[in-house]
Amino acid sequence: MFETVMAYGQIVIADLILSGDNALIIGMAAAGLAPELRKKAILYGMVIAAVLRIVFAVVATTLLGIPGILFIGSVLLFWVCWRLFREIREGIDREAQAALEAAGDSSQGDTSAKHKTMATALISITIADVSMSLDNVLAVAAIADGDRQILIFGLGLAILLMAFAATIIMKLLTKYPWISWVGLIVLLYVAGEMMYRGFFDIHSGVGPLLGLVDGWEMSKSH
């Protein structure tokens, strides 16, 4: 029971923190459009991100059963943590909040005669969303560890936060920077546990796979 509650708590924190990248990219891309196109760009960007998260989740849950993948995933998650650390130091949350507010205000952003086209903005958003959706799914899948209910909750929450609370989250993270640091600590813990299991687990660890250690039974019980 306690382990399940902890998993849900980690999911909530991870989703909150990792929503920053999406808000920044979507907001900045939309702010470069003509005022009448901005809300559409934000909506399309969120739909693209939601679809990518679902696709990556299906792929991730399949791949995580392959020997060695857990260890590789942990390395990628540590890279996500490093990137998040840099973003916290550089005040990305503040930029994301400003970008979203500019995109929603027709008097701000790019109001010159030469605007980006919708296609250009959506290409930028899609390219960025691929990386950011992968980050989010990787963290959620690692925390869920095969529990479909937790995985669905994590993905659903991420999509809802993007759709309805992106600006609120950015204001929250900007006003209380410690939340971002707590989120980073949680993700580091998840990545560390994932790497530990990815090396020593008797079924999928690289240690037993390469004959470096005997390995242990480390599957979580749900």
GIPELIN-V642982 format. One record per residue. N is the residue number from 0. SS is DSSP state (helix for helix, strand for strand, loop for the rest). PHI is phi in radians with two decimals (* if undefined). NEAR is the number of other ideal C-beta (glycine too) atoms within 10 Angstrom. Layout:
BEGIN
N:SS:PHI:NEAR  N:SS:PHI:NEAR
END
This chain:
BEGIN
0:loop:*:5  1:helix:-1.07:6  2:helix:-1.10:11  3:helix:-1.16:12  4:helix:-1.07:9  5:helix:-1.07:12  6:helix:-1.09:22  7:helix:-1.12:16  8:helix:-1.10:12  9:helix:-1.12:22  10:helix:-1.07:23  11:helix:-1.04:16  12:helix:-1.13:21  13:helix:-1.07:25  14:helix:-1.11:24  15:helix:-1.08:21  16:helix:-1.22:25  17:helix:-1.36:23  18:helix:-1.35:24  19:helix:-1.06:25  20:helix:-1.04:23  21:helix:-1.04:27  22:helix:-1.05:29  23:helix:-1.13:24  24:helix:-1.15:22  25:helix:-1.12:30  26:helix:-1.12:28  27:helix:-1.15:21  28:helix:-1.14:26  29:helix:-1.22:30  30:helix:-1.13:25  31:loop:-1.47:22  32:loop:-1.64:23  33:loop:-1.08:17  34:helix:-0.87:18  35:helix:-1.26:9  36:helix:-1.75:17  37:helix:-1.14:25  38:helix:-1.11:14  39:helix:-1.12:14  40:helix:-1.10:24  41:helix:-1.09:25  42:helix:-1.08:13  43:helix:-1.09:19  44:helix:-1.09:26  45:helix:-1.21:20  46:helix:-1.11:14  47:helix:-1.04:19  48:helix:-1.09:27  49:helix:-1.11:19  50:helix:-1.09:14  51:helix:-1.09:19  52:helix:-1.11:25  53:helix:-1.15:16  54:helix:-1.08:13  55:helix:-1.13:21  56:helix:-1.13:22  57:helix:-1.08:11  58:helix:-1.15:13  59:helix:-1.09:20  60:helix:-1.13:15  61:helix:-1.34:10  62:helix:-1.26:14  63:loop:-1.12:19  64:loop:-1.47:11  65:loop:-1.40:10  66:loop:-0.95:14  67:loop:1.64:14  68:helix:-1.17:16  69:helix:-1.06:25  70:helix:-1.16:21  71:helix:-1.08:14  72:helix:-1.07:21  73:helix:-1.16:22  74:helix:-1.10:12  75:helix:-1.12:16  76:helix:-1.20:22  77:helix:-1.12:16  78:helix:-1.13:13  79:helix:-1.06:24  80:helix:-1.09:22  81:helix:-1.10:12  82:helix:-1.15:14  83:helix:-1.14:22  84:helix:-1.01:15  85:helix:-1.12:10  86:helix:-1.17:19  87:helix:-1.11:18  88:helix:-1.13:9  89:helix:-1.57:10  90:loop:1.23:12  91:helix:-1.09:22  92:helix:-1.05:26  93:helix:-1.15:16  94:helix:-1.15:18  95:helix:-1.12:28  96:helix:-1.07:25  97:helix:-1.13:17  98:helix:-1.15:25  99:helix:-1.17:24  100:helix:-1.18:16  101:helix:-1.15:19  102:helix:-1.15:26  103:helix:-1.53:17  104:loop:-1.95:12  105:loop:-1.16:13  106:loop:-1.60:7  107:loop:-2.01:15  108:loop:1.35:22  109:loop:-1.44:16  110:loop:-1.92:11  111:loop:-1.35:8  112:loop:-1.20:6  113:loop:-1.71:5  114:loop:-1.79:17  115:loop:-1.13:19  116:loop:-1.53:12  117:helix:-1.05:17  118:helix:-1.07:8  119:helix:-1.09:13  120:helix:-1.11:25  121:helix:-1.19:20  122:helix:-1.11:13  123:helix:-1.06:18  124:helix:-1.11:24  125:helix:-1.11:17  126:helix:-1.04:10  127:helix:-1.19:20  128:helix:-1.10:26  129:helix:-1.01:15  130:helix:-1.16:14  131:helix:-1.22:24  132:helix:-1.17:25  133:helix:-1.10:17  134:helix:-1.00:23  135:helix:-1.10:29  136:helix:-1.13:25  137:helix:-1.05:26  138:helix:-1.15:30  139:helix:-1.12:28  140:helix:-1.12:24  141:helix:-1.14:25  142:helix:-1.22:25  143:helix:-1.16:26  144:loop:0.85:20  145:loop:1.57:13  146:loop:-1.40:16  147:helix:-1.08:10  148:helix:-1.12:12  149:helix:-1.18:20  150:helix:-1.08:20  151:helix:-1.10:14  152:helix:-1.04:18  153:helix:-1.08:27  154:helix:-1.21:23  155:helix:-1.08:14  156:helix:-1.12:18  157:helix:-1.03:26  158:helix:-1.19:19  159:helix:-1.12:12  160:helix:-1.11:19  161:helix:-1.11:25  162:helix:-1.30:14  163:helix:-2.10:11  164:loop:-2.34:15  165:helix:-1.02:22  166:helix:-1.14:17  167:helix:-1.09:12  168:helix:-1.09:24  169:helix:-1.09:25  170:helix:-1.13:17  171:helix:-1.12:15  172:helix:-1.22:24  173:helix:-1.26:19  174:helix:-1.29:11  175:loop:-2.16:12  176:loop:-1.02:13  177:helix:-1.09:8  178:helix:-1.09:17  179:helix:-1.12:23  180:helix:-1.19:14  181:helix:-1.09:14  182:helix:-1.05:24  183:helix:-1.11:19  184:helix:-1.09:12  185:helix:-1.08:22  186:helix:-1.15:26  187:helix:-1.12:17  188:helix:-1.09:13  189:helix:-1.09:25  190:helix:-1.14:23  191:helix:-1.14:14  192:helix:-1.12:16  193:helix:-1.11:25  194:helix:-1.19:21  195:helix:-1.06:15  196:helix:-1.21:21  197:helix:-1.17:25  198:helix:-1.71:22  199:helix:-1.73:20  200:strand:-1.05:21  201:loop:-1.18:15  202:loop:-1.60:15  203:loop:-2.27:22  204:loop:-1.34:24  205:helix:-1.26:20  206:helix:-1.05:17  207:helix:-1.10:18  208:helix:-1.08:17  209:helix:-1.64:10  210:loop:1.34:8  211:loop:-1.44:12  212:loop:-2.45:14  213:loop:-1.27:9  214:loop:1.53:18  215:strand:-2.28:14  216:loop:-1.34:8  217:loop:-2.21:17  218:loop:-1.15:13  219:loop:-1.33:12  220:loop:-1.78:5  221:loop:-2.10:13
END
